[in-house]
Every structure is written in C-alpha cells, then in structure tokens.
Amino acid sequence: MTVLARTVEATRRYGDVLALDRVSLDIRAGELVGLLGPNGAGKSTLINLFVGLRRPTSGVVELLGGSPSDPVRRRGIGVTPQETGLPESLRVAEIVDFVSAHFPDRVPKEELLARFGLDDLARRQVGGLSGGQRRRLAVALAFAGNPRLVFLDEPTTGLDVEARRTLWEGIRSFHAEGGTVLLTSHYLEEIEALAERVVVVAGGRVLADDTVRAVREIVGVRRVSFAAAELPELPGVVGAERHGDRVDLVTTDPDRLVVELVRSGASFSDLEIRPTTLEEAFLALTSKESAHV
Ligand SMILES: Nc1ncnc2c1ncn2[C@@H]1O[C@H](COP(=O)(O)OP(=O)(O)OP(=O)(O)O)[C@@H](O)[C@H]1O
C-alpha cells in the first residue's frame, strides 16, 4: 500500500525539551489513524513535522513522497491545527473561496459546506459564529482542496455532541471515498468511533501502534470496582479512583487482584469486574507506576 506520510527515527527538541524521540511511523493511503496521547505527548509536534511547519532535529520526514517543505506536496494535504484564527469580518463563503483558491482541485463550495453542516451559514460573518460553528468551519477548510491526506489536530475540542457527530460524518464520508486522515484526540470515544488504527504516544515516543481492539488486548486491563472503607496494597493496579464508598481499580490482572483482596481480609462488597474501554487501556500503557487510593 502506498505510504503517504512517513517519519523515520524522527526526533524533535525544543531547547531542553525532547518533544519527539525517534518516532518511526507510516501513514498509508486510505487509512484513518487516531493519534492518542496525554497533554504534551508530542502529537502536535508530529503533525507539525508532517505538514512542514517544523523540521526534525534529526531523522527523516516524508510527505507524499517528497519533502514536507515542498509547496507541491503541501497542496496535496489539508490541515486543521489545534487553534485557528479566521478573519472576523469575512463571510463563511468568502473564507471558503479564499482557501480554495490556493488549490488546483477544489471541492464545490456548497458541497463542502453541506458536508460539515454549514450550508445555512454561508453568508454569515465569521465574527458572528459560535465557537462550535467556527471549529466546524476550520475543519471543513482542511478538505477544501480535495486533499489526498488530511491532518486534524483535536478537531472536535469544544464541540457539543451534535456538532461533534456532524463533524465525524464529514470525516467519515471523506474516508469512505478513499481519503486518508490522521487525527489527534483526547476524546477516546472519538478514536473508537472513527479510527481503525490507533497510535498511542506519550513522552515523545510511540507506545503502541495497532487496531483499537488490539491495543485493548495488548494491555488486557479490566476495571475492578467494589465498596470498601479501606484499601490494602494490591498488585497490578495501574489506576485507582474513589467515588464515595466505592473504589475503582484498573488492573492488568483482575484474577490476582481479587485473590489478593480476599486474602488481605479487608471487608468489601458489591464486587464488579468490567471489560476495558480504550481509556483504561491507554491508562495502563502510559502509567509507569501503580496508583494508590
Ligand atoms: N514551540 C515550543 N517551544 C518549546 N517547547 C515546546 C514547543 N512546542 C511544544 N513544546 C513542548 O514539546 C512537548 C510536546 O508538545 P506537543 O504540543 O507536541 O504535545 P501534544 O501531544 O500535542 O499536547 P496537547 O495534547 O496538550 O496538545 C511539550 O512538552 C511541549 O511543552
């Protein structure tokens, strides 16, 4: 399968900060890849390398078979950065025209606006849009030039549920027609809803690169919860929370945890063991030490 974007051992430093540490990643044609990681993991830095806004300190970055700094390659991609500043006095349709004019191959304006639920807003000035409407416009603009590959940095941050679903539909329809997408998200349900492949990044390194299902299986974590006043030291706990009387433990080995809980003699009730969500899998992958309540 054709590789549309690639890093080979890419490292990026900002002074003393090691934002990316020898990251090797291929984005292949037709993929929808979710980049998942906590704040400061290096997700935006990786996107900035791919789209040519930053250069790697060492290593190689390729975009559409060439250098990300080549304008010809850049015309083949679409980008929505984490933050965008759109001119307040321009109308939505004017901004779409302005952005589209940079690309040889354009999506018809009406079609683009309809795809992202913006068709009723074409004549509205950007200054009069809500935060959610602005964000949808910023994402729609990434698709204006009929790109082969789109990079979306936290596309749905700040959107309500309905606006988020509209955006997802727009992204899905692009992908269904063969488009390739790399998106970052803090919303785990977003990655689960959209992506086939998840790349988990933390501390500038790729911790996992697999299907959503496989990432869960790799860590095989379970949520064990029960009511208890006091909690003994237990093995294999990678995350812990207390909600009133209840204790919620995320563990890699629920059987052993329950055995040890019983052995400890601690009094507990209402034991529940639930399957993992991606969030729990992520927690297990990124946590370095056991957490204690
Ligand atoms: N221009 C910069 N100058 C100095 N340090 C930077 C710069 N940009 C990013 N960093 C640092 O590099 C690391 C990675 O940041 P990056 O923005 O790539 O993470 P992220 O995963 O996108 O985080 P978030 O989810 O919070 O957006 C962080 O420690 C950040 O503080």
Ligand as a Chemical Component Dictionary entry (heavy atoms), coordinates in Angstrom:
data_LIG
# 
_chem_comp.id                   LIG 
_chem_comp.type                 NON-POLYMER 
_chem_comp.pdbx_formal_charge   0 
_chem_comp.three_letter_code    LIG 
# 
loop_
_chem_comp_atom.comp_id 
_chem_comp_atom.atom_id 
_chem_comp_atom.alt_atom_id 
_chem_comp_atom.type_symbol 
_chem_comp_atom.charge 
_chem_comp_atom.model_Cartn_x 
_chem_comp_atom.model_Cartn_y 
_chem_comp_atom.model_Cartn_z 
_chem_comp_atom.pdbx_ordinal 
LIG N1  N1  N 0 7.463  25.864 20.457 1  
LIG C1  C1  C 0 7.784  25.149 21.529 2  
LIG N2  N2  N 0 8.772  25.558 22.364 3  
LIG C2  C2  C 0 9.102  24.824 23.445 4  
LIG N3  N3  N 0 8.533  23.658 23.787 5  
LIG C3  C3  C 0 7.543  23.214 23.010 6  
LIG C4  C4  C 0 7.112  23.930 21.838 7  
LIG N4  N4  N 0 6.110  23.219 21.259 8  
LIG C5  C5  C 0 5.918  22.124 22.027 9  
LIG N5  N5  N 0 6.775  22.115 23.074 10 
LIG C6  C6  C 0 6.897  21.068 24.102 11 
LIG O1  O1  O 0 7.010  19.823 23.439 12 
LIG C7  C7  C 0 6.262  18.820 24.117 13 
LIG C8  C8  C 0 5.260  18.204 23.156 14 
LIG O2  O2  O 0 4.273  19.181 22.857 15 
LIG P1  P1  P 0 3.088  18.927 21.828 16 
LIG O3  O3  O 0 2.343  20.228 21.704 17 
LIG O4  O4  O 0 3.615  18.312 20.600 18 
LIG O5  O5  O 0 2.193  17.862 22.610 19 
LIG P2  P2  P 0 0.694  17.402 22.365 20 
LIG O6  O6  O 0 0.688  15.919 22.498 21 
LIG O7  O7  O 0 0.178  17.969 21.104 22 
LIG O8  O8  O 0 -0.060 18.044 23.605 23 
LIG P3  P3  P 0 -1.587 18.585 23.735 24 
LIG O9  O9  O 0 -2.441 17.377 23.761 25 
LIG O10 O10 O 0 -1.545 19.288 25.054 26 
LIG O11 O11 O 0 -1.828 19.483 22.575 27 
LIG C9  C9  C 0 5.652  19.501 25.321 28 
LIG O12 O12 O 0 6.496  19.278 26.420 29 
LIG C10 C10 C 0 5.634  20.964 24.943 30 
LIG O13 O13 O 0 5.700  21.790 26.074 31 
# 
loop_
_chem_comp_bond.comp_id 
_chem_comp_bond.atom_id_1 
_chem_comp_bond.atom_id_2 
_chem_comp_bond.value_order 
_chem_comp_bond.pdbx_ordinal 
LIG N1  C1  SING 1  
LIG C1  N2  SING 2  
LIG C1  C4  DOUB 3  
LIG N2  C2  DOUB 4  
LIG C2  N3  SING 5  
LIG N3  C3  DOUB 6  
LIG C3  C4  SING 7  
LIG C3  N5  SING 8  
LIG C4  N4  SING 9  
LIG N4  C5  DOUB 10 
LIG C5  N5  SING 11 
LIG N5  C6  SING 12 
LIG C6  O1  SING 13 
LIG C6  C10 SING 14 
LIG O1  C7  SING 15 
LIG C7  C8  SING 16 
LIG C7  C9  SING 17 
LIG C8  O2  SING 18 
LIG O2  P1  SING 19 
LIG P1  O3  DOUB 20 
LIG P1  O4  SING 21 
LIG P1  O5  SING 22 
LIG O5  P2  SING 23 
LIG P2  O6  DOUB 24 
LIG P2  O7  SING 25 
LIG P2  O8  SING 26 
LIG O8  P3  SING 27 
LIG P3  O9  DOUB 28 
LIG P3  O10 SING 29 
LIG P3  O11 SING 30 
LIG C9  O12 SING 31 
LIG C9  C10 SING 32 
LIG C10 O13 SING 33 
# 
